[in-house]
């Protein structure tokens, strides 16, 4: 009977990506491989890159990558997201393909793989699997939603007046006057298996035209007594991005978003963090999409795929 059970892994990494980001997948895959090799994680971590239909002109590259690696999930449907901005939100005419990929992946893996927690992150991220496993050991078993939790119009104690005041800075950042449900910022978050199962079961019936991170908050707001765990120091943007959620290098970080080939040069293969000196050579191969840091990190109204 035990042979009929799906294989078990402690932590599942679901990485949203698009086909033309071959270099991003290669950089992250290389880091995950080194972290597995130099730390005793073994079969405790499994990762999958989530992809839609292969665009015209990329079939040979896609076949070559699939033949070499077994971590790609072919999920069908749109690969990239066409959108325009409303403040920091996305205005979409169709369902967000990133959300569809995540939901379909969870549905497919339901019978293929047993796991305790899942991390969902973009392909321009560093993920420290040793730190993530250490966090998993401290978490409740169910109803877990961990990340850089965003709460619009929260309250805070004002020292000067001695009163509890409304806090609107997040609303200014999001360009929204109304409160939205608490959500984990899209730079990466972690959920328990029961939450993942709920998303797999109901996700395709939920609202899907909008930001994937905000909509996760909308979906999960009805869970009874969820654990909203705000661990922003461990889920953040790279310091070089110089954004609202950027932090200096920290060996305890779990997900570091806004990685570029140049920023990967500080990756320490033996210690699995980004705090080393920039000793690694710049990783480029023929066929890589070469663009400046500014181009990578400036959103355009055509596609979110390459911007993260």
MITI-277981 format. One line per 3 residues: number of its first residue (from 1); for each residue x, y, z of N, C-alpha, C, O. Coordinates in pm, whole numbers, padded with zeros to 5 digits. Example, Ala and Ser with C-alpha at 12.3 -4.5 7.8 and 13.67 -1.06 7.14 Angstrom:
<nodes>
1> 01319:-00569:00780:01230:-00450:00780:01320:-00330:00780:01424:-00332:00846; 01285:-00225:00708:01367:-00106:00714:01290:00003:00787:01341:00114:00804
</nodes>
This chain:
<nodes>
1> 00082:-00121:00000:00000:00000:00000:00087:00127:00000:00054:00224:-00068; 00197:00126:00076:00280:00246:00085:00338:00283:-00051:00363:00401:-00076; 00359:00184:-00140:00416:00213:-00271:00321:00295:-00358:00363:00358:-00455
4> 00190:00293:-00324:00092:00367:-00401:00084:00513:-00360:00022:00593:-00430; 00146:00550:-00250:00143:00688:-00204:00235:00773:-00292:00340:00727:-00334; 00196:00898:-00320:00285:00986:-00397:00409:01019:-00316:00404:01019:-00193
7> 00521:01047:-00382:00642:01085:-00308:00619:01209:-00225:00539:01295:-00262; 00688:01219:-00112:00669:01332:-00021:00791:01422:-00022:00905:01375:-00023; 00766:01552:-00022:00870:01652:-00007:00825:01752:00099:00705:01780:00111
10> 00916:01803:00173:00881:01898:00279:00833:02030:00221:00736:02089:00269; 00900:02076:00116:00875:02210:00062:00867:02204:-00090:00955:02150:-00155; 00760:02260:-00144:00741:02270:-00288:00760:02416:-00330:00699:02506:-00273
13> 00844:02438:-00430:00865:02572:-00484:00796:02580:-00620:00829:02504:-00711; 00701:02671:-00633:00634:02698:-00760:00683:02833:-00811:00661:02935:-00747; 00750:02832:-00924:00816:02952:-00975:00748:02995:-01104:00756:02925:-01205
16> 00681:03109:-01099:00614:03160:-01219:00719:03218:-01314:00809:03292:-01273; 00707:03183:-01440:00805:03225:-01539:00738:03232:-01675:00623:03193:-01690; 00810:03283:-01774:00764:03283:-01912:00876:03226:-01997:00992:03224:-01956
19> 00841:03179:-02115:00938:03103:-02193:01065:03181:-02226:01175:03125:-02222; 01052:03309:-02258:01172:03381:-02301:01270:03409:-02188:01379:03461:-02214; 01235:03376:-02064:01326:03400:-01952:01417:03279:-01926:01425:03231:-01813
22> 01484:03232:-02030:01573:03117:-02016:01685:03146:-01917:01720:03061:-01835; 01740:03265:-01924:01851:03300:-01836:01809:03305:-01690:01882:03257:-01604; 01692:03362:-01662:01644:03367:-01523:01629:03226:-01465:01670:03200:-01352
25> 01569:03136:-01544:01553:02999:-01494:01687:02933:-01470:01707:02864:-01371; 01781:02956:-01562:01912:02895:-01547:01983:02944:-01421:02043:02864:-01350; 01976:03072:-01394:02042:03128:-01276:01980:03075:-01147:02052:03035:-01056
28> 01846:03074:-01140:01780:03026:-01019:01799:02875:-01003:01824:02828:-00892; 01788:02800:-01111:01808:02655:-01106:01949:02621:-01057:01967:02529:-00977; 02046:02694:-01105:02184:02671:-01063:02199:02696:-00913:02265:02618:-00844
31> 02138:02804:-00862:02147:02834:-00719:02076:02728:-00636:02129:02684:-00534; 01958:02686:-00679:01885:02582:-00604:01965:02451:-00602:01967:02380:-00501; 02030:02421:-00713:02111:02300:-00718:02228:02306:-00622:02259:02208:-00554
34> 02295:02421:-00616:02407:02435:-00522:02359:02429:-00378:02425:02368:-00294; 02246:02493:-00348:02194:02488:-00210:02159:02345:-00171:02179:02305:-00056; 02107:02268:-00264:02076:02128:-00235:02204:02047:-00216:02211:01958:-00131
37> 02307:02080:-00295:02433:02004:-00289:02512:02033:-00162:02575:01943:-00106; 02510:02158:-00118:02595:02198:-00005:02524:02197:00129:02587:02216:00233; 02392:02175:00128:02316:02168:00253:02233:02039:00253:02189:01995:00147
40> 02211:01981:00368:02143:01851:00375:01991:01862:00357:01915:01824:00446; 01949:01914:00240:01805:01925:00216:01752:01805:00138:01636:01766:00156; 01836:01747:00050:01799:01625:-00021:01662:01635:-00086:01634:01729:-00160
43> 01578:01536:-00057:01445:01531:-00116:01345:01618:-00041:01225:01612:-00069; 01392:01700:00053:01299:01785:00129:01248:01902:00048:01152:01968:00087; 01312:01931:-00067:01272:02044:-00151:01256:01998:-00295:01343:01930:-00350
46> 01142:02036:-00356:01116:02010:-00498:01072:02141:-00561:00994:02216:-00501; 01120:02169:-00681:01079:02292:-00747:01029:02265:-00888:01068:02169:-00953; 00939:02354:-00932:00883:02347:-01066:00871:02489:-01123:00828:02581:-01055
49> 00910:02504:-01249:00892:02628:-01323:00761:02618:-01402:00741:02522:-01476; 00674:02716:-01387:00540:02710:-01444:00535:02788:-01576:00564:02907:-01580; 00498:02717:-01684:00504:02775:-01818:00375:02751:-01895:00306:02651:-01873
52> 00344:02844:-01985:00228:02829:-02072:00269:02773:-02207:00367:02699:-02217; 00193:02807:-02310:00223:02759:-02444:00357:02816:-02492:00393:02929:-02460; 00429:02737:-02570:00558:02781:-02625:00533:02879:-02739:00462:02845:-02833
55> 00591:02999:-02733:00572:03096:-02842:00641:03050:-02970:00734:02969:-02967; 00595:03102:-03080:00660:03073:-03207:00804:03124:-03203:00831:03232:-03151; 00893:03047:-03258:01033:03085:-03264:01115:03039:-03146:01237:03054:-03147
58> 01052:02982:-03043:01126:02937:-02924:01119:02786:-02905:01166:02734:-02803; 01060:02715:-03000:01038:02572:-02982:01167:02495:-02963:01175:02409:-02875; 01270:02524:-03044:01395:02449:-03033:01462:02474:-02899:01514:02380:-02838
61> 01461:02599:-02851:01518:02629:-02720:01439:02562:-02609:01497:02510:-02514; 01305:02562:-02622:01220:02500:-02520:01244:02350:-02514:01251:02292:-02406; 01255:02286:-02631:01279:02142:-02635:01415:02109:-02572:01427:02012:-02497
64> 01516:02188:-02603:01649:02165:-02548:01648:02176:-02395:01709:02094:-02327; 01578:02276:-02342:01571:02292:-02197:01494:02178:-02133:01534:02126:-02029; 01384:02137:-02195:01303:02028:-02140:01378:01895:-02143:01361:01813:-02053
67> 01460:01874:-02244:01538:01751:-02251:01647:01746:-02145:01686:01638:-02100; 01695:01863:-02105:01804:01870:-02008:01756:01874:-01864:01826:01828:-01774; 01634:01928:-01841:01586:01947:-01704:01445:01890:-01689:01365:01892:-01783
70> 01417:01839:-01571:01287:01780:-01543:01203:01867:-01449:01111:01817:-01384; 01235:01995:-01442:01165:02083:-01347:01068:02179:-01416:01023:02275:-01354; 01034:02153:-01543:00940:02239:-01615:00801:02178:-01613:00784:02057:-01632
73> 00700:02262:-01589:00561:02219:-01598:00495:02289:-01716:00486:02412:-01720; 00449:02209:-01813:00383:02261:-01932:00234:02268:-01902:00165:02167:-01901; 00185:02389:-01878:00049:02406:-01827:-00049:02456:-01933:-00169:02463:-01907
76> 00001:02490:-02051:-00086:02535:-02158:-00142:02674:-02132:-00123:02731:-02024; -00210:02728:-02231:-00269:02860:-02216:-00168:02972:-02238:-00053:02949:-02275; -00215:03094:-02213:-00130:03212:-02234:-00006:03204:-02146:-00013:03164:-02030
79> 00106:03243:-02203:00232:03239:-02128:00262:03372:-02061:00316:03375:-01951; 00227:03482:-02127:00256:03615:-02074:00127:03692:-02051:00022:03660:-02107; 00137:03795:-01968:00020:03873:-01927:00018:04007:-01998:00113:04085:-01989
82> -00089:04033:-02070:-00110:04163:-02133:-00193:04249:-02038:-00301:04208:-01995; -00142:04367:-02004:-00210:04446:-01902:-00180:04594:-01918:-00089:04633:-01991; -00257:04675:-01851:-00228:04816:-01833:-00241:04847:-01684:-00298:04769:-01609
85> -00187:04962:-01643:-00182:04994:-01501:-00301:05079:-01456:-00348:05167:-01529; -00347:05052:-01336:-00434:05142:-01261:-00367:05157:-01126:-00382:05073:-01038; -00290:05267:-01110:-00204:05277:-00992:-00100:05166:-00999:-00031:05151:-01099
88> -00090:05088:-00891:00002:04974:-00890:-00072:04844:-00920:-00016:04735:-00907; -00199:04856:-00960:-00276:04737:-00996:-00275:04715:-01146:-00239:04803:-01223; -00315:04595:-01186:-00321:04560:-01327:-00465:04563:-01376:-00556:04512:-01309
91> -00485:04621:-01492:-00615:04617:-01557:-00605:04515:-01670:-00531:04535:-01766; -00681:04407:-01657:-00671:04296:-01751:-00802:04272:-01822:-00909:04285:-01763; -00794:04237:-01949:-00914:04199:-02023:-00942:04051:-02009:-01055:04006:-02029
94> -00839:03973:-01976:-00852:03829:-01959:-00801:03790:-01820:-00741:03870:-01750; -00826:03665:-01783:-00776:03615:-01655:-00624:03623:-01652:-00559:03604:-01755; -00570:03650:-01536:-00425:03660:-01517:-00361:03523:-01541:-00390:03429:-01465
97> -00276:03507:-01643:-00218:03376:-01672:-00128:03323:-01559:-00114:03202:-01544; -00069:03413:-01481:00013:03366:-01368:-00075:03292:-01267:-00036:03188:-01215; -00193:03347:-01240:-00285:03280:-01147:-00330:03146:-01203:-00337:03047:-01130
100> -00362:03143:-01333:-00404:03017:-01394:-00294:02913:-01383:-00321:02797:-01351; -00170:02953:-01409:-00058:02859:-01399:-00047:02802:-01258:-00031:02681:-01240; -00057:02889:-01157:-00044:02843:-01019:-00154:02745:-00982:-00127:02640:-00924
103> -00278:02779:-01017:-00391:02693:-00982:-00381:02559:-01055:-00398:02454:-00993; -00353:02563:-01184:-00344:02439:-01261:-00229:02353:-01212:-00241:02230:-01205; -00117:02415:-01178:-00004:02339:-01125:-00040:02268:-00995:-00009:02151:-00976
106> -00106:02340:-00905:-00148:02279:-00778:-00247:02165:-00802:-00242:02064:-00732; -00335:02180:-00898:-00431:02074:-00928:-00359:01950:-00982:-00390:01837:-00943; -00263:01971:-01070:-00190:01858:-01128:-00104:01786:-01024:-00092:01664:-01026
109> -00046:01863:-00936:00045:01804:-00838:-00028:01739:-00721:00033:01670:-00639; -00158:01761:-00713:-00234:01712:-00597:-00214:01562:-00576:-00197:01518:-00462; -00217:01484:-00683:-00202:01339:-00671:-00061:01290:-00702:-00029:01174:-00680
112> 00021:01380:-00754:00156:01340:-00794:00260:01359:-00684:00363:01293:-00683; 00232:01451:-00592:00334:01489:-00495:00268:01527:-00363:00169:01600:-00360; 00323:01477:-00254:00279:01516:-00120:00381:01615:-00064:00502:01596:-00078
115> 00332:01721:-00001:00422:01822:00054:00355:01888:00173:00235:01874:00194; 00434:01961:00251:00383:02028:00371:00355:02176:00347:00254:02229:00394; 00445:02243:00274:00431:02386:00247:00473:02414:00103:00549:02338:00043
118> 00423:02523:00050:00461:02567:-00085:00504:02712:-00080:00443:02794:-00012; 00610:02743:-00153:00653:02881:-00175:00623:02916:-00320:00658:02841:-00411; 00559:03030:-00340:00529:03079:-00474:00611:03206:-00497:00602:03301:-00419
121> 00691:03207:-00603:00781:03319:-00627:00799:03339:-00776:00766:03251:-00856; 00852:03456:-00814:00882:03486:-00953:01019:03429:-00990:01098:03392:-00904; 01045:03424:-01121:01171:03365:-01167:01290:03458:-01146:01404:03413:-01155
124> 01266:03586:-01118:01378:03677:-01088:01396:03686:-00936:01407:03795:-00881; 01398:03571:-00872:01412:03563:-00726:01524:03468:-00687:01554:03372:-00759; 01583:03495:-00574:01669:03398:-00505:01587:03337:-00394:01518:03408:-00321
127> 01593:03204:-00380:01521:03134:-00274:01620:03051:-00194:01682:02960:-00248; 01634:03083:-00068:01722:03006:00020:01645:02888:00076:01564:02904:00168; 01668:02769:00022:01595:02652:00068:01632:02612:00212:01543:02570:00285
130> 01757:02624:00256:01785:02594:00397:01708:02684:00492:01654:02638:00593; 01704:02815:00462:01629:02907:00548:01480:02880:00543:01411:02890:00644; 01429:02846:00424:01286:02816:00411:01248:02693:00492:01143:02691:00555
133> 01332:02592:00491:01304:02471:00569:01310:02499:00719:01232:02444:00796; 01402:02584:00758:01411:02622:00900:01284:02696:00942:01233:02674:01052; 01233:02783:00855:01108:02852:00885:00993:02751:00894:00909:02761:00983
136> 00989:02656:00802:00881:02556:00802:00875:02481:00934:00766:02445:00980; 00990:02457:00995:00993:02385:01123:00927:02464:01236:00890:02407:01338; 00914:02596:01217:00856:02681:01322:00710:02715:01298:00647:02776:01385
139> 00655:02676:01184:00521:02720:01146:00412:02625:01196:00439:02506:01218; 00290:02676:01213:00176:02586:01236:00159:02493:01116:00215:02518:01009; 00084:02387:01134:00067:02288:01027:-00039:02329:00926:-00034:02284:00811
142> -00134:02414:00964:-00246:02446:00877:-00275:02596:00877:-00234:02669:00967; -00347:02640:00774:-00398:02777:00759:-00285:02880:00762:-00301:02988:00820; -00173:02847:00701:-00056:02934:00705:-00045:03016:00577:-00060:02964:00466
145> -00020:03145:00594:-00003:03240:00484:00108:03336:00527:00084:03426:00607; 00228:03317:00474:00348:03386:00523:00410:03470:00412:00416:03427:00297; 00454:03589:00447:00528:03671:00351:00539:03814:00400:00530:03841:00520
148> 00560:03905:00305:00558:04048:00336:00413:04092:00327:00365:04132:00221; 00342:04084:00439:00197:04105:00440:00165:04254:00429:00218:04336:00503; 00076:04286:00336:00035:04423:00310:-00105:04444:00365:-00197:04370:00330
151> -00122:04544:00450:-00253:04577:00507:-00283:04722:00473:-00214:04813:00521; -00385:04746:00393:-00423:04882:00359:-00509:04941:00470:-00594:04874:00528; -00483:05067:00498:-00548:05140:00607:-00540:05065:00740:-00642:05048:00807
154> -00422:05020:00780:-00411:04965:00915:-00409:05078:01017:-00403:05195:00981; -00415:05042:01142:-00407:05142:01248:-00270:05136:01314:-00205:05032:01315; -00229:05250:01368:-00103:05255:01440:-00118:05354:01556:-00204:05442:01553
157> -00035:05338:01655:-00038:05428:01769:00051:05548:01740:00170:05533:01711; -00007:05667:01746:00068:05789:01721:00124:05842:01852:00050:05882:01941; 00256:05842:01863:00323:05881:01987:00293:06027:02022:00276:06061:02140
160> 00287:06113:01920:00271:06255:01947:00134:06288:02005:00124:06363:02102; 00029:06230:01947:-00106:06260:01995:-00153:06166:02103:-00247:06197:02177; -00089:06049:02114:-00132:05949:02211:-00259:05877:02168:-00326:05815:02251
163> -00292:05885:02039:-00413:05823:01988:-00381:05717:01883:-00274:05718:01822; -00475:05626:01862:-00463:05529:01753:-00511:05596:01626:-00625:05643:01619; -00425:05601:01525:-00454:05673:01401:-00457:05577:01283:-00395:05471:01287
166> -00529:05615:01178:-00526:05538:01053:-00394:05560:00982:-00336:05669:00988; -00346:05458:00916:-00218:05465:00845:-00246:05449:00695:-00299:05347:00652; -00210:05551:00616:-00247:05552:00475:-00128:05536:00380:-00145:05546:00259
169> -00008:05513:00431:00108:05509:00344:00100:05396:00242:00143:05413:00128; 00046:05281:00282:00033:05170:00187:-00067:05204:00078:-00047:05167:-00038; -00175:05275:00114:-00271:05317:00013:-00206:05411:-00089:-00233:05401:-00209
172> -00121:05498:-00042:-00051:05587:-00134:00038:05507:-00227:00048:05537:-00346; 00104:05406:-00174:00190:05320:-00256:00109:05247:-00362:00152:05236:-00477; -00008:05196:-00324:-00092:05119:-00416:-00181:05207:-00504:-00245:05158:-00597
175> -00185:05337:-00474:-00273:05429:-00546:-00419:05384:-00534:-00493:05388:-00632; -00459:05342:-00417:-00597:05301:-00395:-00649:05368:-00269:-00580:05373:-00167; -00769:05420:-00277:-00828:05487:-00160:-00901:05390:-00070:-00929:05422:00046
178> -00932:05272:-00120:-01012:05176:-00045:-00924:05067:00015:-00814:05040:-00032; -00976:05005:00118:-00905:04894:00180:-00925:04768:00097:-01035:04740:00050; -00817:04693:00078:-00826:04561:00016:-00785:04459:00122:-00717:04495:00218
181> -00825:04333:00108:-00788:04233:00209:-00638:04222:00225:-00562:04247:00132; -00596:04185:00344:-00454:04163:00371:-00401:04060:00272:-00463:03956:00250; -00285:04090:00212:-00226:03996:00117:-00074:03999:00130:-00016:04098:00176
184> -00011:03890:00088:00135:03883:00088:00185:03943:-00043:00142:03902:-00151; 00274:04039:-00033:00326:04107:-00151:00385:04006:-00248:00446:03907:-00208; 00366:04033:-00379:00399:03935:-00481:00544:03899:-00496:00577:03817:-00583
187> 00634:03954:-00417:00774:03917:-00429:00803:03776:-00377:00916:03729:-00387; 00704:03709:-00322:00721:03570:-00277:00648:03546:-00147:00652:03630:-00057; 00580:03431:-00136:00509:03399:-00012:00501:03249:00005:00532:03173:-00086
190> 00457:03207:00123:00457:03066:00162:00319:03030:00218:00263:03105:00297; 00266:02915:00176:00136:02868:00225:00147:02722:00267:00234:02650:00220; 00058:02681:00356:00055:02541:00398:-00024:02458:00297:-00095:02513:00213
193> -00011:02326:00306:-00071:02237:00206:-00223:02251:00203:-00283:02246:00096; -00288:02269:00318:-00434:02280:00316:-00479:02404:00241:-00581:02402:00173; -00404:02514:00253:-00436:02635:00179:-00414:02610:00029:-00494:02653:-00054
196> -00305:02541:-00003:-00278:02508:-00144:-00390:02422:-00201:-00430:02440:-00316; -00440:02327:-00122:-00550:02242:-00168:-00676:02323:-00195:-00748:02298:-00292; -00702:02421:-00108:-00819:02507:-00127:-00807:02585:-00257:-00904:02596:-00333
199> -00689:02638:-00283:-00666:02713:-00407:-00682:02621:-00528:-00741:02660:-00629; -00629:02499:-00518:-00642:02404:-00629:-00788:02371:-00657:-00828:02360:-00772; -00867:02356:-00551:-01008:02318:-00567:-01094:02432:-00621:-01180:02409:-00706
202> -01071:02554:-00573:-01163:02664:-00601:-01105:02774:-00689:-01179:02859:-00738; -00974:02773:-00710:-00908:02887:-00775:-00964:02923:-00911:-00979:03041:-00942; -00995:02823:-00993:-01043:02852:-01128:-01182:02913:-01129:-01227:02964:-01231
205> -01250:02909:-01014:-01384:02971:-01003:-01378:03109:-00939:-01481:03176:-00927; -01259:03152:-00899:-01244:03280:-00828:-01216:03394:-00927:-01192:03371:-01046; -01220:03516:-00874:-01183:03633:-00953:-01038:03619:-00998:-00951:03584:-00917
208> -01010:03646:-01125:-00876:03623:-01179:-00824:03740:-01262:-00712:03731:-01314; -00898:03847:-01276:-00851:03960:-01357:-00795:04067:-01264:-00866:04160:-01225; -00670:04053:-01231:-00606:04148:-01142:-00471:04097:-01096:-00422:03995:-01144
211> -00412:04170:-01003:-00281:04129:-00949:-00292:03995:-00880:-00383:03973:-00800; -00201:03905:-00910:-00206:03773:-00849:-00190:03781:-00698:-00257:03708:-00625; -00101:03868:-00649:-00080:03873:-00504:-00202:03929:-00431:-00244:03874:-00329
214> -00261:04037:-00483:-00380:04094:-00419:-00498:03995:-00422:-00572:03983:-00325; -00513:03925:-00535:-00626:03832:-00547:-00610:03712:-00454:-00710:03656:-00409; -00487:03671:-00425:-00469:03567:-00325:-00527:03613:-00191:-00591:03534:-00121
217> -00506:03739:-00156:-00564:03791:-00033:-00715:03790:-00036:-00779:03760:00065; -00773:03822:-00153:-00919:03818:-00169:-00968:03675:-00151:-01066:03652:-00080; -00902:03579:-00214:-00943:03439:-00206:-00939:03385:-00064:-01029:03314:-00020
220> -00832:03420:00009:-00808:03357:00138:-00873:03429:00256:-00862:03383:00369; -00939:03540:00231:-00996:03618:00341:-01107:03541:00414:-01137:03572:00529; -01168:03441:00349:-01280:03369:00410:-01237:03245:00487:-01321:03175:00542
223> -01107:03217:00491:-01060:03103:00569:-01079:03134:00718:-01053:03245:00762; -01124:03036:00792:-01144:03054:00936:-01011:03060:01009:-00933:02964:01003; -00984:03169:01076:-00864:03188:01160:-00734:03156:01085:-00658:03070:01129
226> -00706:03224:00974:-00578:03200:00907:-00464:03263:00986:-00484:03359:01060; -00346:03208:00968:-00225:03266:01029:-00161:03360:00927:-00087:03316:00838; -00190:03489:00940:-00123:03589:00857:00010:03622:00925:00012:03691:01026
229> 00118:03573:00872:00249:03588:00936:00334:03684:00853:00374:03653:00741; 00361:03800:00912:00433:03908:00843:00582:03894:00873:00630:03937:00978; 00654:03835:00779:00799:03815:00795:00873:03893:00687:00953:03837:00612
232> 00846:04023:00681:00907:04105:00578:01060:04099:00577:01117:04099:00468; 01128:04094:00690:01275:04089:00681:01328:03969:00603:01443:03972:00559; 01247:03865:00584:01293:03744:00514:01237:03734:00373:01281:03649:00295
235> 01140:03819:00337:01082:03822:00203:01092:03966:00154:01013:04051:00196; 01184:03995:00067:01207:04135:00032:01269:04147:-00107:01311:04048:-00166; 01274:04271:-00157:01341:04302:-00283:01491:04319:-00258:01534:04349:-00147
238> 01568:04299:-00364:01712:04318:-00355:01745:04464:-00323:01677:04556:-00368; 01848:04483:-00246:01889:04618:-00206:01914:04707:-00328:01884:04826:-00325; 01970:04650:-00434:02002:04728:-00553:01881:04783:-00626:01893:04876:-00705
241> 01764:04726:-00601:01642:04774:-00665:01600:04909:-00609:01537:04989:-00679; 01635:04935:-00481:01609:05063:-00415:01459:05096:-00413:01420:05210:-00436; 01377:04995:-00385:01234:05017:-00377:01185:05017:-00234:01264:05007:-00140
244> 01053:05028:-00218:00994:05037:-00084:01019:04910:-00002:01020:04916:00121; 01038:04797:-00068:01055:04671:00005:01196:04615:-00009:01218:04496:00015; 01291:04699:-00048:01430:04656:-00057:01494:04654:00081:01463:04738:00166
247> 01584:04559:00102:01658:04550:00227:01803:04515:00196:01832:04456:00092; 01895:04552:00287:02034:04511:00269:02048:04360:00274:01960:04289:00324; 02158:04313:00222:02186:04169:00221:02176:04111:00362:02225:04170:00459
250> 02113:03993:00373:02097:03926:00501:02105:03776:00476:02032:03723:00393; 02193:03708:00547:02208:03563:00527:02085:03486:00571:02073:03368:00540; 01993:03550:00644:01871:03484:00690:01756:03498:00591:01650:03440:00613
253> 01774:03573:00484:01666:03595:00387:01619:03462:00328:01696:03368:00312; 01490:03457:00296:01432:03337:00234:01405:03361:00086:01446:03281:00002; 01336:03471:00053:01312:03507:-00086:01363:03649:-00109:01324:03742:-00038
256> 01451:03664:-00207:01500:03797:-00247:01459:03818:-00392:01504:03747:-00482; 01373:03916:-00412:01317:03944:-00544:01401:04050:-00615:01487:04113:-00554; 01376:04068:-00744:01442:04167:-00828:01589:04131:-00853:01676:04218:-00854
259> 01614:04002:-00874:01749:03959:-00908:01778:03987:-01056:01689:03978:-01140; 01903:04021:-01084:01952:04039:-01221:02079:03956:-01235:02136:03915:-01134; 02125:03931:-01357:02250:03856:-01372:02366:03917:-01293:02446:03843:-01235
262> 02374:04048:-01289:02481:04112:-01213:02467:04085:-01064:02567:04060:-00996; 02346:04090:-01011:02324:04067:-00867:02348:03922:-00827:02381:03893:-00712; 02331:03829:-00923:02361:03688:-00894:02509:03664:-00872:02547:03559:-00820
265> 02594:03758:-00909:02740:03739:-00895:02783:03730:-00749:02893:03683:-00720; 02698:03775:-00655:02733:03768:-00513:02682:03639:-00448:02699:03620:-00328; 02620:03550:-00526:02568:03425:-00470:02683:03338:-00420:02778:03311:-00493
268> 02672:03295:-00294:02772:03206:-00235:02727:03061:-00253:02631:03018:-00190; 02795:02987:-00338:02757:02849:-00367:02767:02760:-00244:02685:02670:-00226; 02866:02783:-00160:02888:02695:-00045:02799:02730:00073:02772:02643:00157
271> 02752:02854:00082:02675:02896:00199:02530:02931:00166:02451:02955:00257; 02495:02933:00038:02356:02954:-00006:02299:03086:00045:02196:03088:00112; 02367:03194:00013:02313:03328:00039:02371:03425:-00063:02452:03387:-00147
274> 02329:03552:-00056:02370:03651:-00154:02469:03753:-00097:02491:03858:-00157; 02527:03723:00017:02609:03821:00086:02758:03808:00058:02840:03868:00127; 02793:03730:-00042:02933:03718:-00075:02980:03832:-00163:02898:03912:-00210
277> 03110:03842:-00186:03161:03942:-00281:03123:03901:-00423:03097:03783:-00448; 03120:03996:-00517:03082:03964:-00655:03193:03890:-00729:03261:03949:-00814; 03211:03764:-00698:03321:03685:-00756:03276:03597:-00871:03357:03557:-00955
280> 03144:03565:-00877:03096:03478:-00984:03098:03553:-01117:03064:03671:-01122; 03137:03485:-01226:03132:03552:-01357:02988:03578:-01399:02896:03507:-01357; 02970:03680:-01481:02837:03712:-01531:02788:03597:-01618:02855:03558:-01714
283> 02672:03542:-01584:02619:03424:-01653:02540:03466:-01776:02429:03516:-01764; 02597:03445:-01892:02527:03472:-02018:02555:03359:-02115:02662:03298:-02113; 02457:03332:-02199:02471:03231:-02303:02406:03282:-02429:02322:03372:-02424
286> 02445:03226:-02545:02379:03268:-02670:02228:03248:-02661:02181:03144:-02613; 02153:03345:-02707:02007:03335:-02702:01945:03405:-02583:01824:03425:-02581; 02026:03443:-02482:01972:03515:-02368:01922:03652:-02412:01982:03717:-02498
289> 01812:03694:-02351:01760:03828:-02375:01845:03926:-02294:01837:03926:-02171; 01925:04007:-02361:02013:04101:-02294:01944:04237:-02287:01906:04294:-02389; 01930:04288:-02164:01869:04420:-02147:01930:04485:-02025:01990:04416:-01942
292> 01915:04614:-02013:01971:04686:-01900:01888:04662:-01776:01775:04614:-01782; 01948:04696:-01661:01875:04683:-01535:01750:04769:-01538:01645:04726:-01491; 01761:04889:-01593:01645:04978:-01599:01532:04916:-01680:01415:04925:-01642
295> 01567:04852:-01792:01465:04790:-01875:01400:04673:-01804:01280:04651:-01818; 01477:04599:-01728:01424:04484:-01656:01330:04527:-01545:01235:04455:-01515; 01355:04640:-01484:01285:04676:-01363:01182:04786:-01382:01124:04834:-01285
298> 01159:04826:-01504:01056:04925:-01532:00940:04855:-01599:00956:04797:-01706; 00825:04859:-01536:00709:04793:-01594:00662:04866:-01718:00666:04989:-01725; 00618:04791:-01815:00562:04845:-01938:00418:04801:-01949:00381:04701:-01888
301> 00336:04871:-02024:00194:04836:-02032:00165:04717:-02123:00048:04687:-02148; 00268:04650:-02173:00242:04537:-02262:00243:04402:-02189:00153:04321:-02208; 00343:04379:-02105:00357:04246:-02046:00427:04253:-01914:00526:04324:-01899
304> 00374:04180:-01816:00439:04172:-01686:00546:04065:-01685:00633:04065:-01598; 00541:03974:-01781:00624:03855:-01774:00769:03877:-01746:00824:03810:-01658; 00835:03969:-01816:00978:03984:-01800:01015:04083:-01691:01133:04102:-01662
307> 00916:04148:-01629:00945:04251:-01532:00932:04204:-01388:00983:04270:-01297; 00865:04093:-01366:00855:04036:-01232:00748:04092:-01150:00730:04052:-01035
</nodes>
